[in-house]
Amino acid sequence: MKAKRTTGVSLDTILERKLKDDEIRLGFDERRFYLQIARLVADLRAKSGLSQAQLAKAAAVSQPLIARLEKGDQRRTPTFDMVFKVLKALGYRLEIMVQPEKRGKAA
């Protein structure tokens, strides 16, 4: 008996299908936001040569808070105040920019 050959579906195709659901897209975009903050803080801290403990002390926050922030842990959502303090301790300032979302069709 011949084995039935299945055709695969790429991850990009699956993701494209799933992101058509507004609720899934919102959750995906929210997670991406927290991971972008995590990557930014981790990269800036590494660039500065500080340990998590040193950064925590400079920002007057706890080291576990820095670790959670760098992991993108959404169980304890970072406040703007906390992100501001951490970035300030790294020698950066927080600016917020708002842009319209890119949609498939022009408005």
DSSP file (Angstrom, degrees, kcal/mol; ACC not computed):
  #  RESIDUE AA STRUCTURE BP1 BP2  ACC     N-H-->O    O-->H-N    N-H-->O    O-->H-N    TCO  KAPPA ALPHA  PHI   PSI    X-CA   Y-CA   Z-CA
    1    1 A M              0   0    0      0, 0.0     2,-0.2     0, 0.0     0, 0.0   0.000 360.0 360.0 360.0 130.8    0.0    0.0    0.0
    2    2 A K        -     0   0    0      1,-0.1     2,-0.2     3,-0.0     3,-0.0  -0.542 360.0-115.6 -77.5 139.1    1.4    3.4   -1.0
    3    3 A A        -     0   0    0     -2,-0.2     2,-0.4     1,-0.1    -1,-0.1  -0.534  32.7-112.2 -71.9 138.8    1.7    6.0    1.7
    4    4 A K        -     0   0    0     -2,-0.2     2,-0.5     1,-0.1    -1,-0.1  -0.583  29.5-136.2 -73.5 126.0   -0.5    9.0    1.1
    5    5 A R        -     0   0    0     -2,-0.4     2,-0.4    -3,-0.0    -1,-0.1  -0.719  18.1-158.6 -87.9 127.9    1.5   12.0    0.4
    6    6 A T        -     0   0    0     -2,-0.5     2,-0.5     0, 0.0     0, 0.0  -0.798  11.1-133.4-104.7 148.7    0.5   15.1    2.1
    7    7 A T        -     0   0    0     -2,-0.4     2,-0.1     1,-0.0    -2,-0.0  -0.848  24.4-129.2 -99.8 137.0    1.3   18.6    1.0
    8    8 A G        -     0   0    0     -2,-0.5     2,-0.5     1,-0.0    -1,-0.0  -0.370   7.5-140.1 -82.2 160.8    2.6   21.0    3.6
    9    9 A V        -     0   0    0     -2,-0.1    -1,-0.0     3,-0.0     5,-0.0  -0.984  25.7-118.8-120.1 131.6    1.3   24.5    4.3
   10   10 A S     >  -     0   0    0     -2,-0.5     4,-2.1     1,-0.1     5,-0.2  -0.293  16.3-121.7 -70.0 153.7    3.9   27.1    5.1
   11   11 A L  H  > S+     0   0    0      1,-0.2     4,-3.0     2,-0.2     5,-0.2   0.877 114.2  57.4 -60.2 -38.5    3.9   28.9    8.4
   12   12 A D  H  > S+     0   0    0      1,-0.2     4,-2.4     2,-0.2    -1,-0.2   0.887 106.4  49.3 -60.5 -38.7    3.4   32.2    6.6
   13   13 A T  H  > S+     0   0    0      2,-0.2     4,-2.0     1,-0.2    -2,-0.2   0.924 112.7  46.5 -66.9 -44.4    0.3   30.9    4.9
   14   14 A I  H  X S+     0   0    0     -4,-2.1     4,-2.7     2,-0.2    -2,-0.2   0.932 113.7  48.8 -62.5 -45.8   -1.2   29.7    8.3
   15   15 A L  H  X S+     0   0    0     -4,-3.0     4,-2.6     1,-0.2    -2,-0.2   0.909 109.0  52.7 -61.5 -42.9   -0.3   33.0    9.9
   16   16 A E  H  < S+     0   0    0     -4,-2.4     4,-0.3    -5,-0.2    -1,-0.2   0.901 112.0  46.1 -60.1 -41.3   -1.8   35.0    7.1
   17   17 A R  H >< S+     0   0    0     -4,-2.0     3,-1.2     1,-0.2     4,-0.3   0.938 114.1  47.0 -66.1 -47.1   -5.1   33.1    7.5
   18   18 A K  H >< S+     0   0    0     -4,-2.7     3,-1.7     1,-0.3     7,-0.3   0.857 104.1  61.3 -64.8 -36.2   -5.2   33.4   11.3
   19   19 A L  T 3< S+     0   0    0     -4,-2.6    -1,-0.3     1,-0.3    -2,-0.2   0.528  86.0  75.5 -74.0  -3.5   -4.4   37.1   11.3
   20   20 A K  T <  S+     0   0    0     -3,-1.2     2,-0.6    -4,-0.3    -1,-0.3   0.721  78.0  87.2 -74.7 -20.3   -7.6   37.8    9.3
   21   21 A D  S <> S-     0   0    0     -3,-1.7     4,-2.7    -4,-0.3     5,-0.2  -0.716  77.9-145.6 -79.9 120.7   -9.4   37.2   12.6
   22   22 A D  H  > S+     0   0    0     -2,-0.6     4,-2.4     1,-0.2     5,-0.2   0.867  96.4  50.5 -57.6 -40.8   -9.5   40.6   14.4
   23   23 A E  H  > S+     0   0    0      2,-0.2     4,-2.0     1,-0.2    -1,-0.2   0.909 113.1  45.2 -66.9 -42.0   -9.2   39.0   17.9
   24   24 A I  H  > S+     0   0    0     -6,-0.2     4,-2.5     2,-0.2    -2,-0.2   0.914 113.1  50.9 -67.1 -42.2   -6.2   36.9   16.9
   25   25 A R  H  X S+     0   0    0     -4,-2.7     4,-2.8    -7,-0.3     5,-0.2   0.896 108.9  51.6 -63.2 -40.1   -4.5   39.9   15.1
   26   26 A L  H  X S+     0   0    0     -4,-2.4     4,-2.4    -5,-0.2    -1,-0.2   0.934 112.1  45.9 -61.8 -46.6   -5.0   42.1   18.2
   27   27 A G  H  X S+     0   0    0     -4,-2.0     4,-2.3     2,-0.2    -2,-0.2   0.894 113.5  49.9 -62.7 -40.8   -3.4   39.5   20.5
   28   28 A F  H  X S+     0   0    0     -4,-2.5     4,-2.4     2,-0.2    -2,-0.2   0.928 112.3  46.6 -63.5 -46.6   -0.6   39.0   18.0
   29   29 A D  H  X S+     0   0    0     -4,-2.8     4,-2.0     2,-0.2    -2,-0.2   0.877 111.8  51.3 -65.2 -37.9    0.1   42.7   17.7
   30   30 A E  H  X S+     0   0    0     -4,-2.4     4,-2.0    -5,-0.2    -1,-0.2   0.930 111.0  47.6 -64.9 -44.9    0.0   43.2   21.4
   31   31 A R  H  X S+     0   0    0     -4,-2.3     4,-2.2     1,-0.2    -2,-0.2   0.909 110.4  52.3 -62.6 -41.5    2.5   40.4   22.0
   32   32 A R  H  X S+     0   0    0     -4,-2.4     4,-2.1     1,-0.2    -1,-0.2   0.886 106.4  55.0 -61.7 -38.5    4.8   41.8   19.3
   33   33 A F  H  X S+     0   0    0     -4,-2.0     4,-1.9     2,-0.2    -2,-0.2   0.938 109.8  45.1 -58.9 -49.6    4.6   45.2   21.1
   34   34 A Y  H  X S+     0   0    0     -4,-2.0     4,-2.3     1,-0.2    -1,-0.2   0.865 112.5  51.5 -65.2 -35.8    5.8   43.7   24.4
   35   35 A L  H  X S+     0   0    0     -4,-2.2     4,-2.6     2,-0.2    -1,-0.2   0.840 106.7  54.2 -70.6 -32.0    8.6   41.8   22.6
   36   36 A Q  H  X S+     0   0    0     -4,-2.1     4,-2.3     2,-0.2    -2,-0.2   0.915 110.2  46.3 -65.7 -41.9    9.8   44.9   20.8
   37   37 A I  H  X S+     0   0    0     -4,-1.9     4,-2.7     2,-0.2     5,-0.3   0.927 112.5  51.6 -62.8 -44.5   10.1   46.7   24.2
   38   38 A A  H  X S+     0   0    0     -4,-2.3     4,-2.5     1,-0.2     5,-0.2   0.929 111.9  45.3 -58.3 -47.7   11.9   43.6   25.6
   39   39 A R  H  X S+     0   0    0     -4,-2.6     4,-2.6     2,-0.2     5,-0.2   0.895 112.6  51.9 -64.7 -41.3   14.4   43.5   22.7
   40   40 A L  H  X S+     0   0    0     -4,-2.3     4,-2.6     2,-0.2     5,-0.2   0.949 112.9  43.3 -60.6 -51.3   15.0   47.2   23.0
   41   41 A V  H  X S+     0   0    0     -4,-2.7     4,-2.6     1,-0.2     5,-0.2   0.925 115.5  48.6 -63.6 -45.2   15.7   47.2   26.7
   42   42 A A  H  X S+     0   0    0     -4,-2.5     4,-2.4    -5,-0.3    -1,-0.2   0.916 114.0  46.5 -61.9 -43.2   17.9   44.1   26.5
   43   43 A D  H  X S+     0   0    0     -4,-2.6     4,-2.5    -5,-0.2    -2,-0.2   0.920 114.1  46.7 -65.9 -44.0   19.9   45.5   23.5
   44   44 A L  H  X S+     0   0    0     -4,-2.6     4,-1.8    -5,-0.2    -2,-0.2   0.889 113.0  49.9 -66.3 -38.4   20.4   48.9   25.2
   45   45 A R  H  X>S+     0   0    0     -4,-2.6     5,-1.5    -5,-0.2     4,-0.9   0.930 112.3  47.0 -65.1 -44.4   21.4   47.3   28.5
   46   46 A A  H ><5S+     0   0    0     -4,-2.4     3,-0.7     1,-0.2    -2,-0.2   0.909 110.9  52.4 -62.5 -42.0   23.9   45.0   26.7
   47   47 A K  H 3<5S+     0   0    0     -4,-2.5    -1,-0.2     1,-0.2    -2,-0.2   0.851 109.1  50.2 -61.5 -35.0   25.3   48.0   24.7
   48   48 A S  H 3<5S-     0   0    0     -4,-1.8    -1,-0.2    -5,-0.2    -2,-0.2   0.663 108.6-126.4 -79.5 -15.6   25.8   49.9   28.0
   49   49 A G  T <<5 +     0   0    0     -4,-0.9     2,-0.3    -3,-0.7    -3,-0.2   0.643  61.0 140.4  80.3  14.6   27.6   47.0   29.6
   50   50 A L      < -     0   0    0     -5,-1.5    -1,-0.3     1,-0.0     2,-0.1  -0.643  48.7-131.2 -91.4 147.8   25.3   46.9   32.6
   51   51 A S     >  -     0   0    0     -2,-0.3     4,-2.4    -3,-0.1     5,-0.2  -0.432  32.6-105.5 -80.6 168.1   24.1   43.8   34.3
   52   52 A Q  H  > S+     0   0    0      1,-0.2     4,-2.7     2,-0.2     5,-0.2   0.907 123.4  51.8 -61.1 -40.2   20.4   43.5   35.1
   53   53 A A  H  > S+     0   0    0      2,-0.2     4,-2.2     1,-0.2    -1,-0.2   0.907 109.7  48.4 -64.0 -42.1   21.2   44.2   38.8
   54   54 A Q  H  > S+     0   0    0      2,-0.2     4,-2.3     1,-0.2    -1,-0.2   0.914 113.4  47.1 -65.0 -42.6   23.2   47.3   37.9
   55   55 A L  H  X S+     0   0    0     -4,-2.4     4,-2.3     2,-0.2    -2,-0.2   0.920 110.4  53.0 -64.5 -42.9   20.4   48.6   35.7
   56   56 A A  H  X>S+     0   0    0     -4,-2.7     5,-2.5     1,-0.2     4,-0.7   0.918 110.1  47.8 -58.4 -44.2   17.8   47.9   38.3
   57   57 A K  H ><5S+     0   0    0     -4,-2.2     3,-0.8     1,-0.2    -1,-0.2   0.926 112.4  48.6 -63.2 -44.8   19.7   49.8   40.9
   58   58 A A  H 3<5S+     0   0    0     -4,-2.3    -1,-0.2     1,-0.2    -2,-0.2   0.832 116.8  42.5 -65.2 -32.1   20.2   52.8   38.5
   59   59 A A  H 3<5S-     0   0    0     -4,-2.3    -1,-0.2    -5,-0.2    -2,-0.2   0.460 109.5-122.3 -93.7  -1.6   16.5   52.8   37.6
   60   60 A A  T <<5S+     0   0    0     -3,-0.8     2,-0.3    -4,-0.7    -3,-0.2   0.900  75.2 111.9  59.1  43.7   15.4   52.3   41.2
   61   61 A V  S   <S-     0   0    0     -5,-2.5    -1,-0.2    -6,-0.2     2,-0.2  -0.807  72.9 -87.1-131.3 175.0   13.5   49.1   40.3
   62   62 A S     >  -     0   0    0     -2,-0.3     4,-1.5     1,-0.1     3,-0.1  -0.514  26.9-124.1 -86.0 155.2   14.0   45.4   41.2
   63   63 A Q  H  > S+     0   0    0      1,-0.2     4,-2.4     2,-0.2     5,-0.2   0.901 112.4  55.8 -63.5 -41.4   16.3   43.1   39.2
   64   64 A P  H  > S+     0   0    0      0, 0.0     4,-2.7     0, 0.0    -1,-0.2   0.856 103.7  55.9 -60.3 -31.4   13.4   40.6   38.6
   65   65 A L  H  > S+     0   0    0      2,-0.2     4,-2.4     1,-0.2    -2,-0.2   0.912 107.4  48.2 -64.4 -41.7   11.4   43.4   37.1
   66   66 A I  H  X S+     0   0    0     -4,-1.5     4,-2.6     2,-0.2    -1,-0.2   0.921 111.5  50.8 -62.9 -43.3   14.2   44.0   34.6
   67   67 A A  H  X S+     0   0    0     -4,-2.4     4,-1.2     2,-0.2    -2,-0.2   0.923 111.9  46.5 -60.9 -45.1   14.3   40.3   33.8
   68   68 A R  H  X>S+     0   0    0     -4,-2.7     5,-2.3     1,-0.2     4,-0.9   0.902 112.1  51.4 -63.7 -40.6   10.5   40.2   33.3
   69   69 A L  H ><5S+     0   0    0     -4,-2.4     3,-0.7     1,-0.2    -2,-0.2   0.918 109.8  49.1 -62.0 -43.9   10.7   43.3   31.1
   70   70 A E  H 3<5S+     0   0    0     -4,-2.6    -1,-0.2     1,-0.2    -2,-0.2   0.703 109.9  52.1 -71.7 -19.2   13.5   41.8   29.0
   71   71 A K  H 3<5S-     0   0    0     -4,-1.2    -1,-0.2    -3,-0.3    -2,-0.2   0.617 110.0-121.9 -87.0 -14.2   11.5   38.6   28.5
   72   72 A G  T <<5 -     0   0    0     -4,-0.9     2,-0.4    -3,-0.7    -3,-0.2   0.798  41.9-175.7  75.4  28.7    8.4   40.5   27.4
   73   73 A D      < -     0   0    0     -5,-2.3     3,-0.5     1,-0.2    -1,-0.2  -0.450  14.2-172.4 -65.2 113.5    6.4   38.9   30.2
   74   74 A Q    >   +     0   0    0     -2,-0.4     3,-0.5     1,-0.2    -1,-0.2   0.535  69.3  85.2 -86.6  -7.0    2.8   40.1   29.8
   75   75 A R  T 3  S+     0   0    0      1,-0.3     2,-0.4    -7,-0.1    -1,-0.2   0.845 104.2  30.9 -64.5 -30.0    1.6   38.7   33.1
   76   76 A R  T 3  S-     0   0    0     -3,-0.5    -1,-0.3    -8,-0.1    -3,-0.1  -0.806  94.0-146.3-126.4  89.1    2.8   41.9   34.7
   77   77 A T    <   -     0   0    0     -3,-0.5     2,-0.1    -2,-0.4    -3,-0.1  -0.303  19.2-118.8 -59.6 127.8    2.4   44.5   32.0
   78   78 A P        -     0   0    0      0, 0.0     2,-0.2     0, 0.0    -1,-0.1  -0.434  25.2-133.9 -68.5 141.1    5.1   47.2   32.2
   79   79 A T     >  -     0   0    0     -2,-0.1     4,-2.4     1,-0.1     5,-0.2  -0.534  19.2-116.1 -87.3 161.0    3.9   50.7   32.9
   80   80 A F  H  > S+     0   0    0      1,-0.2     4,-3.0     2,-0.2     5,-0.2   0.880 117.7  57.9 -61.9 -36.4    5.1   53.7   30.9
   81   81 A D  H  > S+     0   0    0      2,-0.2     4,-2.4     1,-0.2    -1,-0.2   0.926 108.1  44.9 -58.6 -46.2    6.6   55.0   34.2
   82   82 A M  H  > S+     0   0    0      2,-0.2     4,-2.3     1,-0.2    -2,-0.2   0.928 114.9  46.7 -66.6 -45.4    8.7   51.9   34.6
   83   83 A V  H  X S+     0   0    0     -4,-2.4     4,-2.7     1,-0.2     5,-0.3   0.909 111.8  53.0 -62.5 -41.0    9.9   51.8   31.0
   84   84 A F  H  X S+     0   0    0     -4,-3.0     4,-2.7    -5,-0.2    -2,-0.2   0.938 109.7  47.7 -57.9 -48.9   10.6   55.5   31.3
   85   85 A K  H  X S+     0   0    0     -4,-2.4     4,-2.2     2,-0.2    -2,-0.2   0.895 113.3  47.9 -61.5 -41.9   12.8   55.0   34.4
   86   86 A V  H  X S+     0   0    0     -4,-2.3     4,-1.2     2,-0.2    -1,-0.2   0.935 114.3  45.1 -67.0 -46.1   14.7   52.1   32.8
   87   87 A L  H  <>S+     0   0    0     -4,-2.7     5,-2.9     1,-0.2     4,-0.4   0.899 112.0  52.9 -64.9 -39.4   15.4   54.0   29.6
   88   88 A K  H ><5S+     0   0    0     -4,-2.7     3,-1.4    -5,-0.3    -1,-0.2   0.910 106.9  52.4 -60.6 -42.9   16.4   57.1   31.5
   89   89 A A  H 3<5S+     0   0    0     -4,-2.2    -1,-0.2     1,-0.3    -2,-0.2   0.774 108.5  51.8 -64.9 -25.3   18.9   55.0   33.5
   90   90 A L  T 3<5S-     0   0    0     -4,-1.2    -1,-0.3    -3,-0.3    -2,-0.2   0.480 125.7-103.3 -87.4  -3.9   20.3   53.7   30.2
   91   91 A G  T < 5S+     0   0    0     -3,-1.4     2,-0.3    -4,-0.4    -3,-0.2   0.728  85.3 110.5  89.8  23.5   20.7   57.3   29.0
   92   92 A Y      < -     0   0    0     -5,-2.9    -1,-0.3    -8,-0.1     2,-0.3  -0.837  56.0-137.3-124.7 163.1   17.7   57.4   26.6
   93   93 A R        -     0   0    0     -2,-0.3     2,-0.5    -3,-0.1    -8,-0.0  -0.886  21.3-118.5-118.8 155.7   14.3   59.1   26.7
   94   94 A L        +     0   0    0     -2,-0.3     2,-0.4   -10,-0.1   -10,-0.0  -0.811  31.5 176.8 -95.7 125.2   11.0   57.7   25.8
   95   95 A E        -     0   0    0     -2,-0.5     2,-0.5     2,-0.0    -2,-0.0  -0.978  18.0-144.9-124.6 142.8    9.1   59.2   22.8
   96   96 A I        -     0   0    0     -2,-0.4     2,-0.4     2,-0.0    -2,-0.0  -0.922  14.5-173.9-112.2 130.5    5.8   57.9   21.6
   97   97 A M        -     0   0    0     -2,-0.5     2,-0.5     2,-0.0    -2,-0.0  -0.975   7.8-157.3-122.7 135.3    4.9   58.0   17.9
   98   98 A V        +     0   0    0     -2,-0.4    -2,-0.0     0, 0.0     0, 0.0  -0.946  14.6 175.1-115.5 131.7    1.5   57.0   16.5
   99   99 A Q        -     0   0    0     -2,-0.5     2,-0.1     3,-0.0     3,-0.1  -0.966  35.9-103.5-131.8 148.9    1.1   55.9   12.9
  100  100 A P        -     0   0    0      0, 0.0     2,-0.1     0, 0.0     3,-0.0  -0.431  45.8-105.1 -67.4 147.9   -2.0   54.6   11.1
  101  101 A E        -     0   0    0     -2,-0.1     2,-0.6     1,-0.1     0, 0.0  -0.415  30.2-115.6 -71.3 148.4   -2.0   50.9   10.5
  102  102 A K        -     0   0    0     -2,-0.1     2,-0.3    -3,-0.1    -1,-0.1  -0.760  38.4-171.7 -84.2 125.7   -1.2   49.6    7.1
  103  103 A R        -     0   0    0     -2,-0.6     4,-0.1     2,-0.2     0, 0.0  -0.774  35.7-111.1-115.7 161.6   -4.2   47.9    5.6
  104  104 A G  S    S+     0   0    0     -2,-0.3     2,-0.4     2,-0.1    -1,-0.1   0.823 102.8  47.2 -61.3 -33.1   -4.6   45.8    2.5
  105  105 A K  S    S-     0   0    0      2,-0.0    -2,-0.2    -3,-0.0     2,-0.2  -0.873  90.9-112.0-114.1 145.4   -6.8   48.4    0.9
  106  106 A A              0   0    0     -2,-0.4    -2,-0.1     1,-0.1    -4,-0.0  -0.485 360.0 360.0 -70.8 142.4   -6.2   52.2    0.7
  107  107 A A              0   0    0     -2,-0.2    -1,-0.1    -4,-0.1    -2,-0.0   0.475 360.0 360.0 -78.1 360.0   -8.7   54.2    2.7
